[in-house]
Amino acid sequence: MLYYVSGSVAVLEPGLAVIDCNGVGYGCRVTAYTAAQLKLDKPAKLFITESIREDAFDLYGFIDREEQRCYELLTSVTGVGPKAAMAILAAGPQNFTLGVMSGDEKLLTAAQGVGKKLAQRIILELKDKIGGGSMELDFSGPTISAPTAQGNAQLATAALQELGYSAAEIHSALKGVDPSATTEEMVRHALKAMVMKG
């Protein structure tokens, strides 16, 4: 099993990166997100997910473990093959995570080959898997004894940090939110604000 490949980028084409590892070129299928972070003849490290079928042996390369994890989650959904998963992740794992967490089908259907029904299935099956477990652990911390406006804002901030947003982005996105809103409502408000801004 290949875990990652590390070497010089020998070939860089749309959807393909060849990594030269001591004279052996590993052809990896990559997303536009990963390709944008690679440079020809420069060193690179790609995390690998193998796809072995009767007629093909493909390597899918990812710039980081986050993108790889998102790919593996996507391909666990019925009807989502490698091609659709790579198309969805073209804009980056953060964009995909945002689409699932906010229930925004448009962020997913923007990918080639992804229709409304498939987008709904992805959101339904993955919403609880993306950040859900760790967020619940964060939310059950002993310092929060009762749901208060300030407590909900802190929980919403923690959830958004889990999704990779900076403190400045979160502060801006939570401006104007109803202080009496629940944690989930605050997170949704912030995600929508970031989508509108982006």
C-alpha atoms as one frame of an Amber mdcrd trajectory, in Angstrom:
protein
   0.000   0.000   0.000   1.258   3.477  -0.870   0.790   6.044   1.905   2.427
   9.004   0.173   4.891   9.809  -2.598   7.571  12.440  -2.245   9.845  13.782
  -4.944  10.155  16.260  -7.776   7.140  17.205  -9.916   8.121  15.835 -13.350
   4.816  16.379 -15.171   1.965  18.712 -14.291  -1.163  18.620 -16.456  -4.856
  19.239 -15.741  -5.890  16.411 -13.421  -2.454  14.755 -13.419   0.812  15.145
 -11.533   3.780  12.826 -12.014   6.085  12.686  -9.017   9.629  11.492  -9.693
  10.725   9.375  -6.743  14.365   8.381  -7.301  13.881   7.776 -11.006  10.402
   6.205 -10.780   7.512   8.400 -11.918   4.241   7.963 -10.042   1.292   9.302
 -12.023  -1.275  10.700  -9.602  -4.732  11.994 -10.393  -5.086  15.338  -8.616
  -7.722  17.983  -8.030  -7.365  21.539  -9.287  -6.913  22.502  -5.624  -3.842
  20.265  -5.268  -2.471  21.077  -8.739  -2.528  24.799  -7.926  -0.092  24.162
  -5.063   2.404  22.185  -7.149   5.208  23.567  -9.301   7.049  21.809 -12.112
  10.520  20.560 -11.137   9.905  21.483  -7.494   9.707  19.014  -4.577   6.251
  17.845  -3.541   4.590  15.331  -1.247   1.210  13.811  -2.077  -0.867  11.565
   0.172  -2.118   8.609  -1.830  -5.425   6.764  -2.063  -5.307   3.756  -4.372
  -8.158   2.638  -6.611  -7.711  -0.881  -7.941 -10.161  -2.352 -10.439  -9.986
  -5.146 -13.004  -9.098  -2.745 -15.802  -7.232  -0.013 -13.930  -4.881   0.816
 -11.060  -5.197   4.516 -10.276  -3.407   6.652  -7.714  -5.206   9.695  -6.337
  -2.844  12.254  -4.837  -3.752  14.893  -2.267  -1.750  17.842  -0.998  -2.826
  17.209   2.616  -4.624  14.685   4.805  -7.695  16.921   5.078  -8.330  16.751
   1.343  -7.668  13.002   1.332 -10.114  12.451   4.193 -12.796  14.437   2.369
 -12.219  12.332  -0.767 -12.581   9.104   1.208 -15.764  10.360   2.873 -17.210
  11.356  -0.490 -16.483   8.019  -2.159 -18.175   6.239   0.765 -21.471   7.776
  -0.390 -23.487   5.620  -2.795 -23.349   7.079  -6.286 -20.193   9.123  -5.736
 -17.283   7.742  -7.753 -13.696   8.986  -7.855 -14.404  11.343 -10.767 -17.304
  13.100  -9.007 -15.380  13.265  -5.721 -12.391  14.904  -7.415 -14.690  17.403
  -9.164 -16.347  18.343  -5.861 -12.955  18.873  -4.199 -11.618  21.023  -7.057
 -12.374  24.169  -5.048 -10.735  22.702  -1.945 -11.813  20.661   1.079 -12.899
  23.766   2.974 -15.443  24.657   0.278 -16.798  21.087   0.313 -17.004  21.081
   4.133 -18.816  24.411   4.057 -21.349  23.064   1.554 -22.121  20.008   3.676
 -22.221  21.790   7.050 -24.456  24.598   5.760 -26.612  22.259   3.642 -25.807
  24.350   0.568 -26.519  22.128  -2.453 -25.307  24.807  -4.873 -21.722  24.520
  -3.618 -21.809  20.810  -4.488 -23.812  20.920  -7.736 -21.290  23.431  -9.096
 -19.052  20.384  -9.631 -19.345  18.675 -13.004 -21.497  15.550 -12.906 -23.115
  16.303  -9.544 -26.889  16.736  -9.660 -29.291  17.978  -7.006 -30.286  14.512
  -5.763 -26.679  13.409  -5.373 -25.819  16.647  -3.568 -28.719  16.065  -1.152
 -27.529  12.508  -0.495 -23.978  13.717   0.198 -25.243  16.322   2.673 -27.561
  13.825   4.377 -24.935  11.093   4.764 -21.899  13.222   5.624 -23.217  16.095
   7.727 -22.771  14.183  10.990 -19.404  12.745   9.965 -17.653  16.024   9.160
 -16.391  17.521  12.383 -19.437  16.219  14.220 -17.758  13.961  16.750 -14.977
  16.342  17.715 -17.354  19.278  17.864 -19.622  17.424  20.278 -16.628  16.738
  22.498 -15.722  20.432  22.417 -19.288  21.450  23.213 -19.540  19.211  26.276
 -16.643  20.893  28.047 -17.053  21.291  31.828 -16.671  25.092  31.687 -20.102
  25.521  30.092 -22.768  24.764  32.666 -25.821  26.195  30.926 -26.662  27.425
  27.424 -26.264  31.198  27.536 -25.926  33.753  24.758 -22.210  34.094  25.495
 -21.819  30.319  25.764 -23.549  29.753  22.431 -21.282  32.307  20.759 -18.224
  30.544  22.190 -19.507  27.186  20.926 -20.228  28.627  17.493 -16.726  30.104
  17.379 -15.211  26.732  18.350 -17.226  24.981  15.635 -16.121  27.455  12.971
 -12.487  27.158  14.084 -12.885  23.385  13.648 -13.788  24.108  10.011 -10.561
  26.038   9.557 -11.724  29.659   9.731  -9.552  32.318  11.351 -10.605  34.360
  14.390 -10.959  37.485  12.194 -13.189  35.687   9.663 -15.377  34.279  12.446
 -15.681  37.635  14.234 -16.765  39.306  10.980 -19.217  36.526  10.060 -20.919
  36.575  13.481 -21.603  40.327  13.368 -25.317  41.029  13.570 -26.249  37.531
  14.711 -29.187  37.289  17.119 -27.672  37.003  20.641 -30.484  34.660  21.685
 -29.870  32.301  18.754 -28.821  28.711  19.370 -25.285  27.549  18.618 -26.448
  25.818  15.420 -28.288  28.960  14.256 -25.182  31.064  14.883 -23.004  28.644
  12.892 -25.477  28.651   9.997 -25.617  32.452  10.043 -21.818  32.668   9.919
 -21.488  30.084   7.145 -24.077  31.888   5.015 -22.316  35.192   5.623 -19.027
  33.686   4.454 -20.638  32.161   1.366 -22.144  35.545   0.442 -18.794  37.235
   1.018 -16.877  34.619  -0.975
